[in-house]
Amino acid sequence: MGDECQGKNSWPELVGFDGQTAAARIESENPNVNAIVVQEGFNVTTDYRCDRVWVWVSKAGKVTETPIIG
């Protein structure tokens, strides 16, 4: 689904990073998106949006999975 979205659409290199640091980097690498840090286990909307990246973090605040547009 990410083909219609502009700019970089995934950041596998950020797994293990601090969530806030990862979010800032995502937004600097693709100014078309808003990176939102969310703790694992929280519920989020499932609609697909080209302007959003969920940054899933552990309780320790570290990125646990590849952030992608959606």
All heavy atoms as TSV, in Angstrom:
chain	resi	resn	atom	element	x	y	z
A	1	MET	N	N	0.796	-1.203	0.000
A	1	MET	CA	C	0.000	0.000	0.000
A	1	MET	C	C	0.838	1.267	0.000
A	1	MET	O	O	0.340	2.326	-0.312
A	1	MET	CB	C	-0.908	0.023	1.225
A	1	MET	CG	C	-2.234	-0.604	1.020
A	1	MET	SD	S	-3.349	-0.124	2.356
A	1	MET	CE	C	-4.728	0.324	1.379
A	2	GLY	N	N	2.095	1.182	0.368
A	2	GLY	CA	C	2.920	2.366	0.496
A	2	GLY	C	C	3.358	2.990	-0.814
A	2	GLY	O	O	4.014	4.021	-0.809
A	3	ASP	N	N	2.993	2.397	-1.974
A	3	ASP	CA	C	3.436	2.917	-3.260
A	3	ASP	C	C	2.908	4.315	-3.552
A	3	ASP	O	O	3.546	5.095	-4.230
A	3	ASP	CB	C	3.034	1.969	-4.388
A	3	ASP	CG	C	3.781	0.649	-4.341
A	3	ASP	OD1	O	4.827	0.574	-3.669
A	3	ASP	OD2	O	3.312	-0.302	-4.968
A	4	GLU	N	N	1.728	4.658	-3.053
A	4	GLU	CA	C	1.158	5.961	-3.330
A	4	GLU	C	C	1.682	7.039	-2.381
A	4	GLU	O	O	1.421	8.216	-2.572
A	4	GLU	CB	C	-0.376	5.906	-3.272
A	4	GLU	CG	C	-0.948	5.775	-1.884
A	4	GLU	CD	C	-1.076	4.345	-1.377
A	4	GLU	OE1	O	-0.576	3.416	-2.020
A	4	GLU	OE2	O	-1.674	4.175	-0.311
A	5	CYS	N	N	2.410	6.651	-1.359
A	5	CYS	CA	C	2.942	7.604	-0.383
A	5	CYS	C	C	4.283	8.157	-0.851
A	5	CYS	O	O	5.076	7.440	-1.456
A	5	CYS	CB	C	3.107	6.929	0.968
A	5	CYS	SG	S	1.566	6.270	1.638
A	6	GLN	N	N	4.532	9.428	-0.540
A	6	GLN	CA	C	5.753	10.083	-0.989
A	6	GLN	C	C	6.873	9.940	0.038
A	6	GLN	O	O	6.629	9.954	1.239
A	6	GLN	CB	C	5.488	11.562	-1.229
A	6	GLN	CG	C	4.516	11.819	-2.347
A	6	GLN	CD	C	4.304	13.300	-2.581
A	6	GLN	OE1	O	4.920	14.145	-1.961
A	6	GLN	NE2	N	3.416	13.616	-3.505
A	7	GLY	N	N	8.088	9.825	-0.474
A	7	GLY	CA	C	9.268	9.784	0.382
A	7	GLY	C	C	9.537	8.412	0.968
A	7	GLY	O	O	8.885	7.427	0.648
A	8	LYS	N	N	10.532	8.359	1.839
A	8	LYS	CA	C	10.919	7.116	2.495
A	8	LYS	C	C	9.730	6.576	3.271
A	8	LYS	O	O	8.988	7.336	3.889
A	8	LYS	CB	C	12.097	7.392	3.434
A	8	LYS	CG	C	12.685	6.152	4.053
A	8	LYS	CD	C	13.967	6.454	4.809
A	8	LYS	CE	C	14.523	5.182	5.411
A	8	LYS	NZ	N	15.783	5.418	6.107
A	9	ASN	N	N	9.524	5.227	3.246
A	9	ASN	CA	C	8.344	4.677	3.898
A	9	ASN	C	C	8.606	3.627	4.970
A	9	ASN	O	O	7.678	3.145	5.597
A	9	ASN	CB	C	7.351	4.132	2.863
A	9	ASN	CG	C	7.926	2.999	2.056
A	9	ASN	OD1	O	8.959	2.438	2.397
A	9	ASN	ND2	N	7.262	2.655	0.976
A	10	SER	N	N	9.875	3.240	5.209
A	10	SER	CA	C	10.175	2.327	6.314
A	10	SER	C	C	11.582	2.602	6.843
A	10	SER	O	O	12.453	3.065	6.111
A	10	SER	CB	C	10.030	0.866	5.885
A	10	SER	OG	O	11.075	0.478	5.046
A	11	TRP	N	N	11.759	2.290	8.129
A	11	TRP	CA	C	13.001	2.609	8.827
A	11	TRP	C	C	13.471	1.419	9.660
A	11	TRP	O	O	13.504	1.485	10.892
A	11	TRP	CB	C	12.794	3.838	9.724
A	11	TRP	CG	C	12.597	5.100	8.959
A	11	TRP	CD1	C	13.547	6.023	8.664
A	11	TRP	CD2	C	11.391	5.588	8.372
A	11	TRP	NE1	N	13.005	7.047	7.921
A	11	TRP	CE2	C	11.683	6.809	7.731
A	11	TRP	CE3	C	10.089	5.115	8.322
A	11	TRP	CZ2	C	10.716	7.545	7.055
A	11	TRP	CZ3	C	9.120	5.851	7.648
A	11	TRP	CH2	C	9.445	7.051	7.027
A	12	PRO	N	N	13.882	0.322	9.026
A	12	PRO	CA	C	14.317	-0.856	9.790
A	12	PRO	C	C	15.568	-0.588	10.633
A	12	PRO	O	O	15.776	-1.242	11.664
A	12	PRO	CB	C	14.582	-1.910	8.718
A	12	PRO	CG	C	14.792	-1.138	7.455
A	12	PRO	CD	C	13.951	0.096	7.587
A	13	GLU	N	N	16.353	0.372	10.227
A	13	GLU	CA	C	17.587	0.681	10.945
A	13	GLU	C	C	17.342	1.308	12.319
A	13	GLU	O	O	18.257	1.426	13.138
A	13	GLU	CB	C	18.486	1.604	10.101
A	13	GLU	CG	C	17.961	3.025	9.903
A	13	GLU	CD	C	16.950	3.200	8.772
A	13	GLU	OE1	O	16.447	2.201	8.214
A	13	GLU	OE2	O	16.671	4.370	8.448
A	14	LEU	N	N	16.091	1.693	12.612
A	14	LEU	CA	C	15.790	2.353	13.879
A	14	LEU	C	C	15.331	1.401	14.982
A	14	LEU	O	O	15.138	1.824	16.120
A	14	LEU	CB	C	14.737	3.442	13.666
A	14	LEU	CG	C	15.171	4.589	12.755
A	14	LEU	CD1	C	14.066	5.615	12.620
A	14	LEU	CD2	C	16.444	5.245	13.273
A	15	VAL	N	N	15.177	0.116	14.677
A	15	VAL	CA	C	14.818	-0.851	15.713
A	15	VAL	C	C	15.921	-0.851	16.768
A	15	VAL	O	O	17.111	-0.921	16.449
A	15	VAL	CB	C	14.614	-2.261	15.121
A	15	VAL	CG1	C	14.421	-3.296	16.224
A	15	VAL	CG2	C	13.438	-2.262	14.163
A	16	GLY	N	N	15.523	-0.706	18.025
A	16	GLY	CA	C	16.479	-0.654	19.134
A	16	GLY	C	C	16.813	0.766	19.578
A	16	GLY	O	O	17.366	0.967	20.652
A	17	PHE	N	N	16.479	1.758	18.759
A	17	PHE	CA	C	16.723	3.164	19.103
A	17	PHE	C	C	15.709	3.631	20.153
A	17	PHE	O	O	14.639	3.053	20.306
A	17	PHE	CB	C	16.558	4.056	17.870
A	17	PHE	CG	C	17.773	4.212	17.028
A	17	PHE	CD1	C	18.350	3.121	16.398
A	17	PHE	CD2	C	18.342	5.458	16.827
A	17	PHE	CE1	C	19.466	3.261	15.606
A	17	PHE	CE2	C	19.458	5.607	16.029
A	17	PHE	CZ	C	20.031	4.514	15.419
A	18	ASP	N	N	16.022	4.722	20.824
A	18	ASP	CA	C	15.066	5.413	21.672
A	18	ASP	C	C	13.912	5.887	20.792
A	18	ASP	O	O	14.143	6.401	19.684
A	18	ASP	CB	C	15.758	6.597	22.352
A	18	ASP	CG	C	14.784	7.492	23.065
A	18	ASP	OD1	O	14.339	7.106	24.159
A	18	ASP	OD2	O	14.445	8.560	22.516
A	19	GLY	N	N	12.678	5.722	21.260
A	19	GLY	CA	C	11.505	6.056	20.458
A	19	GLY	C	C	11.435	7.510	20.036
A	19	GLY	O	O	11.099	7.811	18.887
A	20	GLN	N	N	11.737	8.425	20.931
A	20	GLN	CA	C	11.680	9.851	20.599
A	20	GLN	C	C	12.760	10.218	19.578
A	20	GLN	O	O	12.510	11.012	18.664
A	20	GLN	CB	C	11.814	10.699	21.865
A	20	GLN	CG	C	10.670	10.533	22.836
A	20	GLN	CD	C	9.326	10.940	22.257
A	20	GLN	OE1	O	9.208	11.842	21.433
A	20	GLN	NE2	N	8.275	10.251	22.681
A	21	THR	N	N	13.929	9.626	19.724
A	21	THR	CA	C	15.010	9.856	18.768
A	21	THR	C	C	14.610	9.331	17.396
A	21	THR	O	O	14.818	9.985	16.374
A	21	THR	CB	C	16.309	9.170	19.238
A	21	THR	OG1	O	16.655	9.697	20.521
A	21	THR	CG2	C	17.448	9.365	18.260
A	22	ALA	N	N	14.010	8.141	17.378
A	22	ALA	CA	C	13.565	7.534	16.119
A	22	ALA	C	C	12.501	8.398	15.455
A	22	ALA	O	O	12.552	8.639	14.245
A	22	ALA	CB	C	13.033	6.129	16.374
A	23	ALA	N	N	11.543	8.886	16.238
A	23	ALA	CA	C	10.472	9.715	15.679
A	23	ALA	C	C	11.042	10.977	15.042
A	23	ALA	O	O	10.632	11.367	13.943
A	23	ALA	CB	C	9.462	10.070	16.768
A	24	ALA	N	N	11.989	11.616	15.711
A	24	ALA	CA	C	12.597	12.835	15.169
A	24	ALA	C	C	13.329	12.532	13.865
A	24	ALA	O	O	13.251	13.303	12.896
A	24	ALA	CB	C	13.549	13.444	16.190
A	25	ARG	N	N	14.030	11.409	13.826
A	25	ARG	CA	C	14.760	11.040	12.609
A	25	ARG	C	C	13.803	10.739	11.463
A	25	ARG	O	O	14.031	11.163	10.319
A	25	ARG	CB	C	15.658	9.838	12.892
A	25	ARG	CG	C	16.506	9.448	11.713
A	25	ARG	CD	C	17.632	8.575	12.131
A	25	ARG	NE	N	18.180	7.857	11.013
A	25	ARG	CZ	C	19.101	6.925	11.101
A	25	ARG	NH1	N	19.589	6.595	12.288
A	25	ARG	NH2	N	19.547	6.312	10.046
A	26	ILE	N	N	12.727	10.023	11.746
A	26	ILE	CA	C	11.725	9.708	10.722
A	26	ILE	C	C	11.171	10.990	10.117
A	26	ILE	O	O	11.106	11.141	8.893
A	26	ILE	CB	C	10.591	8.846	11.316
A	26	ILE	CG1	C	11.120	7.441	11.624
A	26	ILE	CG2	C	9.385	8.797	10.382
A	26	ILE	CD1	C	10.221	6.621	12.521
A	27	GLU	N	N	10.778	11.920	10.964
A	27	GLU	CA	C	10.203	13.176	10.480
A	27	GLU	C	C	11.221	14.024	9.725
A	27	GLU	O	O	10.851	14.736	8.796
A	27	GLU	CB	C	9.598	13.955	11.647
A	27	GLU	CG	C	8.348	13.281	12.185
A	27	GLU	CD	C	7.746	13.976	13.388
A	27	GLU	OE1	O	8.359	14.933	13.923
A	27	GLU	OE2	O	6.655	13.554	13.809
A	28	SER	N	N	12.505	13.913	10.071
A	28	SER	CA	C	13.520	14.671	9.330
A	28	SER	C	C	13.808	14.028	7.975
A	28	SER	O	O	14.103	14.727	7.011
A	28	SER	CB	C	14.807	14.808	10.148
A	28	SER	OG	O	15.512	13.586	10.209
A	29	GLU	N	N	13.703	12.700	7.899
A	29	GLU	CA	C	13.962	11.994	6.643
A	29	GLU	C	C	12.759	12.010	5.698
A	29	GLU	O	O	12.917	11.842	4.496
A	29	GLU	CB	C	14.402	10.556	6.908
A	29	GLU	CG	C	15.780	10.484	7.540
A	29	GLU	CD	C	16.274	9.067	7.739
A	29	GLU	OE1	O	15.588	8.097	7.352
A	29	GLU	OE2	O	17.382	8.932	8.294
A	30	ASN	N	N	11.553	12.184	6.255
A	30	ASN	CA	C	10.355	12.294	5.422
A	30	ASN	C	C	9.439	13.341	6.057
A	30	ASN	O	O	8.629	13.021	6.933
A	30	ASN	CB	C	9.618	10.961	5.285
A	30	ASN	CG	C	8.458	11.057	4.315
A	30	ASN	OD1	O	7.992	12.145	3.984
A	30	ASN	ND2	N	7.971	9.909	3.854
A	31	PRO	N	N	9.547	14.589	5.613
A	31	PRO	CA	C	8.741	15.658	6.200
A	31	PRO	C	C	7.245	15.542	5.901
A	31	PRO	O	O	6.454	16.326	6.431
A	31	PRO	CB	C	9.330	16.931	5.591
A	31	PRO	CG	C	10.045	16.491	4.369
A	31	PRO	CD	C	10.489	15.077	4.608
A	32	ASN	N	N	6.833	14.561	5.104
A	32	ASN	CA	C	5.419	14.350	4.799
A	32	ASN	C	C	4.690	13.568	5.890
A	32	ASN	O	O	3.475	13.379	5.804
A	32	ASN	CB	C	5.258	13.589	3.477
A	32	ASN	CG	C	5.839	14.350	2.317
A	32	ASN	OD1	O	5.561	15.525	2.134
A	32	ASN	ND2	N	6.675	13.693	1.534
A	33	VAL	N	N	5.422	13.065	6.906
A	33	VAL	CA	C	4.809	12.204	7.918
A	33	VAL	C	C	4.923	12.780	9.323
A	33	VAL	O	O	5.812	13.575	9.621
A	33	VAL	CB	C	5.404	10.774	7.913
A	33	VAL	CG1	C	5.235	10.111	6.559
A	33	VAL	CG2	C	6.857	10.769	8.334
A	34	ASN	N	N	4.014	12.313	10.162
A	34	ASN	CA	C	4.045	12.594	11.588
A	34	ASN	C	C	4.330	11.262	12.271
A	34	ASN	O	O	3.549	10.322	12.150
A	34	ASN	CB	C	2.688	13.152	12.037
A	34	ASN	CG	C	2.650	13.478	13.500
A	34	ASN	OD1	O	3.661	13.770	14.116
A	34	ASN	ND2	N	1.462	13.426	14.067
A	35	ALA	N	N	5.458	11.158	12.968
A	35	ALA	CA	C	5.830	9.928	13.670
A	35	ALA	C	C	5.260	9.978	15.083
A	35	ALA	O	O	5.494	10.931	15.820
A	35	ALA	CB	C	7.342	9.780	13.700
A	36	ILE	N	N	4.511	8.944	15.435
A	36	ILE	CA	C	3.818	8.895	16.721
A	36	ILE	C	C	4.354	7.722	17.528
A	36	ILE	O	O	4.249	6.566	17.107
A	36	ILE	CB	C	2.301	8.749	16.515
A	36	ILE	CG1	C	1.790	9.896	15.634
A	36	ILE	CG2	C	1.574	8.712	17.856
A	36	ILE	CD1	C	0.407	9.674	15.088
A	37	VAL	N	N	4.930	8.015	18.695
A	37	VAL	CA	C	5.484	6.984	19.564
A	37	VAL	C	C	4.353	6.359	20.373
A	37	VAL	O	O	3.570	7.064	21.015
A	37	VAL	CB	C	6.554	7.573	20.504
A	37	VAL	CG1	C	7.100	6.505	21.439
A	37	VAL	CG2	C	7.678	8.214	19.690
A	38	VAL	N	N	4.264	5.016	20.326
A	38	VAL	CA	C	3.206	4.279	21.010
A	38	VAL	C	C	3.828	3.081	21.724
A	38	VAL	O	O	4.615	2.340	21.133
A	38	VAL	CB	C	2.144	3.768	20.009
A	38	VAL	CG1	C	1.014	3.062	20.730
A	38	VAL	CG2	C	1.617	4.888	19.149
A	39	GLN	N	N	3.449	2.895	22.986
A	39	GLN	CA	C	3.955	1.742	23.732
A	39	GLN	C	C	3.276	0.469	23.258
A	39	GLN	O	O	2.069	0.455	22.984
A	39	GLN	CB	C	3.719	1.925	25.222
A	39	GLN	CG	C	4.396	0.848	26.043
A	39	GLN	CD	C	4.308	1.130	27.534
A	39	GLN	OE1	O	4.064	2.238	27.958
A	39	GLN	NE2	N	4.522	0.103	28.310
A	40	GLU	N	N	4.039	-0.609	23.164
A	40	GLU	CA	C	3.498	-1.908	22.772
A	40	GLU	C	C	2.286	-2.250	23.625
A	40	GLU	O	O	2.260	-1.966	24.820
A	40	GLU	CB	C	4.542	-3.011	22.974
A	40	GLU	CG	C	5.625	-3.035	21.963
A	40	GLU	CD	C	6.585	-4.190	22.220
A	40	GLU	OE1	O	6.969	-4.421	23.374
A	40	GLU	OE2	O	6.957	-4.840	21.241
A	41	GLY	N	N	1.277	-2.826	22.988
A	41	GLY	CA	C	0.085	-3.240	23.694
A	41	GLY	C	C	-1.040	-2.224	23.667
A	41	GLY	O	O	-2.179	-2.560	23.986
A	42	PHE	N	N	-0.739	-0.988	23.308
A	42	PHE	CA	C	-1.782	0.035	23.218
A	42	PHE	C	C	-2.550	-0.148	21.912
A	42	PHE	O	O	-2.006	-0.584	20.915
A	42	PHE	CB	C	-1.174	1.436	23.275
A	42	PHE	CG	C	-0.848	1.892	24.669
A	42	PHE	CD1	C	-0.163	1.085	25.563
A	42	PHE	CD2	C	-1.220	3.149	25.096
A	42	PHE	CE1	C	0.137	1.500	26.837
A	42	PHE	CE2	C	-0.919	3.587	26.378
A	42	PHE	CZ	C	-0.245	2.751	27.251
A	43	ASN	N	N	-3.816	0.194	21.927
A	43	ASN	CA	C	-4.645	0.124	20.725
A	43	ASN	C	C	-4.529	1.423	19.942
A	43	ASN	O	O	-4.515	2.498	20.532
A	43	ASN	CB	C	-6.103	-0.110	21.090
A	43	ASN	CG	C	-6.346	-1.485	21.652
A	43	ASN	OD1	O	-5.739	-2.451	21.217
A	43	ASN	ND2	N	-7.223	-1.582	22.629
A	44	VAL	N	N	-4.439	1.279	18.626
A	44	VAL	CA	C	-4.399	2.436	17.735
A	44	VAL	C	C	-5.381	2.202	16.599
A	44	VAL	O	O	-5.786	1.075	16.338
A	44	VAL	CB	C	-2.983	2.687	17.158
A	44	VAL	CG1	C	-2.002	3.029	18.264
A	44	VAL	CG2	C	-2.498	1.502	16.352
A	45	THR	N	N	-5.741	3.264	15.920
A	45	THR	CA	C	-6.620	3.147	14.769
A	45	THR	C	C	-5.929	2.337	13.676
A	45	THR	O	O	-4.704	2.382	13.545
A	45	THR	CB	C	-7.030	4.544	14.245
A	45	THR	OG1	O	-7.929	4.390	13.174
A	45	THR	CG2	C	-5.842	5.365	13.819
A	46	THR	N	N	-6.680	1.606	12.907
A	46	THR	CA	C	-6.095	0.741	11.880
A	46	THR	C	C	-6.252	1.288	10.468
A	46	THR	O	O	-5.907	0.603	9.507
A	46	THR	CB	C	-6.706	-0.673	11.950
A	46	THR	OG1	O	-8.118	-0.570	11.783
A	46	THR	CG2	C	-6.392	-1.347	13.266
A	47	ASP	N	N	-6.769	2.513	10.338
A	47	ASP	CA	C	-6.888	3.088	8.999
A	47	ASP	C	C	-5.493	3.399	8.446
A	47	ASP	O	O	-4.567	3.679	9.189
A	47	ASP	CB	C	-7.767	4.344	9.012
A	47	ASP	CG	C	-7.200	5.456	9.868
A	47	ASP	OD1	O	-6.687	5.154	10.964
A	47	ASP	OD2	O	-7.256	6.626	9.460
A	48	TYR	N	N	-5.360	3.292	7.137
A	48	TYR	CA	C	-4.075	3.519	6.472
A	48	TYR	C	C	-3.952	4.983	6.079
A	48	TYR	O	O	-4.841	5.541	5.435
A	48	TYR	CB	C	-3.955	2.639	5.222
A	48	TYR	CG	C	-2.586	2.716	4.593
A	48	TYR	CD1	C	-1.584	1.868	5.010
A	48	TYR	CD2	C	-2.303	3.652	3.608
A	48	TYR	CE1	C	-0.314	1.937	4.452
A	48	TYR	CE2	C	-1.046	3.742	3.050
A	48	TYR	CZ	C	-0.058	2.882	3.482
A	48	TYR	OH	O	1.198	2.963	2.938
A	49	ARG	N	N	-2.841	5.604	6.493
A	49	ARG	CA	C	-2.609	7.017	6.163
A	49	ARG	C	C	-1.161	7.216	5.747
A	49	ARG	O	O	-0.247	6.753	6.420
A	49	ARG	CB	C	-2.919	7.897	7.374
A	49	ARG	CG	C	-4.391	7.902	7.723
A	49	ARG	CD	C	-4.713	8.753	8.898
A	49	ARG	NE	N	-4.048	10.060	8.831
A	49	ARG	CZ	C	-4.233	11.002	9.733
A	49	ARG	NH1	N	-5.044	10.803	10.760
A	49	ARG	NH2	N	-3.604	12.163	9.633
A	50	CYS	N	N	-0.974	7.944	4.657
A	50	CYS	CA	C	0.372	8.233	4.151
A	50	CYS	C	C	1.127	9.251	5.003
A	50	CYS	O	O	2.327	9.405	4.839
A	50	CYS	CB	C	0.293	8.746	2.707
A	50	CYS	SG	S	-0.079	7.468	1.495
A	51	ASP	N	N	0.431	9.921	5.891
A	51	ASP	CA	C	1.086	10.956	6.689
A	51	ASP	C	C	1.357	10.527	8.129
A	51	ASP	O	O	1.634	11.345	8.994
A	51	ASP	CB	C	0.240	12.238	6.693
A	51	ASP	CG	C	-1.115	12.063	7.361
A	51	ASP	OD1	O	-1.547	10.906	7.590
A	51	ASP	OD2	O	-1.748	13.092	7.661
A	52	ARG	N	N	1.325	9.213	8.384
A	52	ARG	CA	C	1.503	8.729	9.754
A	52	ARG	C	C	2.457	7.541	9.800
A	52	ARG	O	O	2.411	6.657	8.958
A	52	ARG	CB	C	0.154	8.310	10.334
A	52	ARG	CG	C	0.265	7.759	11.753
A	52	ARG	CD	C	-1.081	7.351	12.303
A	52	ARG	NE	N	-1.684	6.310	11.459
A	52	ARG	CZ	C	-2.989	6.207	11.241
A	52	ARG	NH1	N	-3.834	7.054	11.761
A	52	ARG	NH2	N	-3.445	5.232	10.486
A	53	VAL	N	N	3.293	7.532	10.838
A	53	VAL	CA	C	4.161	6.392	11.133
A	53	VAL	C	C	4.014	6.081	12.620
A	53	VAL	O	O	4.271	6.946	13.466
A	53	VAL	CB	C	5.642	6.701	10.817
A	53	VAL	CG1	C	6.539	5.535	11.233
A	53	VAL	CG2	C	5.837	7.021	9.346
A	54	TRP	N	N	3.559	4.872	12.933
A	54	TRP	CA	C	3.531	4.438	14.332
A	54	TRP	C	C	4.938	3.976	14.699
A	54	TRP	O	O	5.546	3.179	13.976
A	54	TRP	CB	C	2.569	3.277	14.546
A	54	TRP	CG	C	1.126	3.567	14.259
A	54	TRP	CD1	C	0.353	2.948	13.324
A	54	TRP	CD2	C	0.281	4.511	14.904
A	54	TRP	NE1	N	-0.920	3.465	13.344
A	54	TRP	CE2	C	-0.998	4.431	14.317
A	54	TRP	CE3	C	0.470	5.439	15.934
A	54	TRP	CZ2	C	-2.064	5.224	14.712
A	54	TRP	CZ3	C	-0.601	6.235	16.323
A	54	TRP	CH2	C	-1.843	6.110	15.725
A	55	VAL	N	N	5.457	4.453	15.814
A	55	VAL	CA	C	6.763	4.038	16.323
A	55	VAL	C	C	6.497	3.241	17.598
A	55	VAL	O	O	6.250	3.802	18.664
A	55	VAL	CB	C	7.674	5.255	16.612
A	55	VAL	CG1	C	9.032	4.797	17.105
A	55	VAL	CG2	C	7.818	6.131	15.364
A	56	TRP	N	N	6.503	1.919	17.473
A	56	TRP	CA	C	6.183	1.034	18.596
A	56	TRP	C	C	7.400	0.875	19.488
A	56	TRP	O	O	8.485	0.532	19.017
A	56	TRP	CB	C	5.724	-0.322	18.079
A	56	TRP	CG	C	4.415	-0.231	17.366
A	56	TRP	CD1	C	4.213	-0.159	16.013
A	56	TRP	CD2	C	3.127	-0.136	17.974
A	56	TRP	NE1	N	2.873	-0.036	15.754
A	56	TRP	CE2	C	2.179	-0.020	16.925
A	56	TRP	CE3	C	2.684	-0.137	19.290
A	56	TRP	CZ2	C	0.814	0.080	17.170
A	56	TRP	CZ3	C	1.320	-0.037	19.531
A	56	TRP	CH2	C	0.399	0.067	18.480
A	57	VAL	N	N	7.195	1.115	20.790
A	57	VAL	CA	C	8.309	1.037	21.743
A	57	VAL	C	C	7.974	0.111	22.905
A	57	VAL	O	O	6.809	-0.099	23.251
A	57	VAL	CB	C	8.680	2.440	22.295
A	57	VAL	CG1	C	9.178	3.345	21.182
A	57	VAL	CG2	C	7.530	3.079	23.045
A	58	SER	N	N	9.024	-0.409	23.527
A	58	SER	CA	C	8.900	-1.224	24.731
A	58	SER	C	C	8.662	-0.312	25.929
A	58	SER	O	O	8.720	0.917	25.819
A	58	SER	CB	C	10.203	-2.008	24.938
A	58	SER	OG	O	11.263	-1.097	25.209
A	59	LYS	N	N	8.455	-0.900	27.093
A	59	LYS	CA	C	8.301	-0.108	28.314
A	59	LYS	C	C	9.553	0.713	28.596
A	59	LYS	O	O	9.483	1.753	29.236
A	59	LYS	CB	C	7.985	-1.012	29.501
A	59	LYS	CG	C	6.579	-1.562	29.458
A	59	LYS	CD	C	6.250	-2.380	30.680
A	59	LYS	CE	C	4.821	-2.901	30.561
A	59	LYS	NZ	N	4.441	-3.715	31.711
A	60	ALA	N	N	10.690	0.243	28.098
A	60	ALA	CA	C	11.953	0.968	28.265
A	60	ALA	C	C	12.107	2.094	27.247
A	60	ALA	O	O	13.095	2.825	27.270
A	60	ALA	CB	C	13.133	-0.007	28.160
A	61	GLY	N	N	11.137	2.226	26.316
A	61	GLY	CA	C	11.171	3.302	25.339
A	61	GLY	C	C	11.984	3.019	24.088
A	61	GLY	O	O	12.269	3.922	23.304
A	62	LYS	N	N	12.337	1.754	23.866
A	62	LYS	CA	C	13.129	1.372	22.690
A	62	LYS	C	C	12.223	0.848	21.578
A	62	LYS	O	O	11.269	0.105	21.838
A	62	LYS	CB	C	14.152	0.289	23.052
A	62	LYS	CG	C	15.115	0.701	24.162
A	62	LYS	CD	C	15.961	1.873	23.752
A	62	LYS	CE	C	16.924	2.266	24.867
A	62	LYS	NZ	N	17.677	3.454	24.558
A	63	VAL	N	N	12.535	1.219	20.348
A	63	VAL	CA	C	11.755	0.785	19.174
A	63	VAL	C	C	11.836	-0.735	19.052
A	63	VAL	O	O	12.934	-1.295	19.050
A	63	VAL	CB	C	12.261	1.474	17.890
A	63	VAL	CG1	C	11.483	0.993	16.673
A	63	VAL	CG2	C	12.177	2.993	18.025
A	64	THR	N	N	10.678	-1.382	18.925
A	64	THR	CA	C	10.623	-2.847	18.909
A	64	THR	C	C	10.341	-3.453	17.545
A	64	THR	O	O	10.524	-4.661	17.369
A	64	THR	CB	C	9.561	-3.356	19.898
A	64	THR	OG1	O	8.301	-2.796	19.540
A	64	THR	CG2	C	9.921	-2.973	21.324
A	65	GLU	N	N	9.834	-2.661	16.604
A	65	GLU	CA	C	9.583	-3.176	15.256
A	65	GLU	C	C	9.808	-2.063	14.240
A	65	GLU	O	O	9.820	-0.883	14.598
A	65	GLU	CB	C	8.183	-3.756	15.125
A	65	GLU	CG	C	7.060	-2.790	15.392
A	65	GLU	CD	C	5.695	-3.474	15.346
A	65	GLU	OE1	O	5.344	-4.151	16.323
A	65	GLU	OE2	O	4.999	-3.309	14.337
A	66	THR	N	N	10.009	-2.457	13.008
A	66	THR	CA	C	10.305	-1.490	11.945
A	66	THR	C	C	9.173	-0.474	11.805
A	66	THR	O	O	8.037	-0.850	11.529
A	66	THR	CB	C	10.510	-2.221	10.609
A	66	THR	OG1	O	11.623	-3.100	10.722
A	66	THR	CG2	C	10.773	-1.214	9.477
A	67	PRO	N	N	9.484	0.811	11.991
A	67	PRO	CA	C	8.468	1.838	11.744
A	67	PRO	C	C	8.189	1.940	10.245
A	67	PRO	O	O	9.120	1.983	9.432
A	67	PRO	CB	C	9.143	3.126	12.249
A	67	PRO	CG	C	10.239	2.688	13.153
A	67	PRO	CD	C	10.701	1.379	12.577
A	68	ILE	N	N	6.897	1.942	9.882
A	68	ILE	CA	C	6.500	2.054	8.473
A	68	ILE	C	C	5.330	3.024	8.358
A	68	ILE	O	O	4.557	3.207	9.307
A	68	ILE	CB	C	6.112	0.701	7.846
A	68	ILE	CG1	C	4.974	0.043	8.637
A	68	ILE	CG2	C	7.294	-0.227	7.752
A	68	ILE	CD1	C	4.376	-1.167	7.966
A	69	ILE	N	N	5.199	3.614	7.186
A	69	ILE	CA	C	4.062	4.487	6.915
A	69	ILE	C	C	2.788	3.661	7.006
A	69	ILE	O	O	2.742	2.521	6.581
A	69	ILE	CB	C	4.198	5.147	5.525
A	69	ILE	CG1	C	5.234	6.258	5.576
A	69	ILE	CG2	C	2.857	5.672	5.025
A	69	ILE	CD1	C	5.451	6.970	4.266
A	70	GLY	N	N	1.761	4.252	7.546
A	70	GLY	CA	C	0.478	3.589	7.619
A	70	GLY	C	C	-0.341	4.134	8.713
A	70	GLY	O	O	-1.456	4.160	8.883
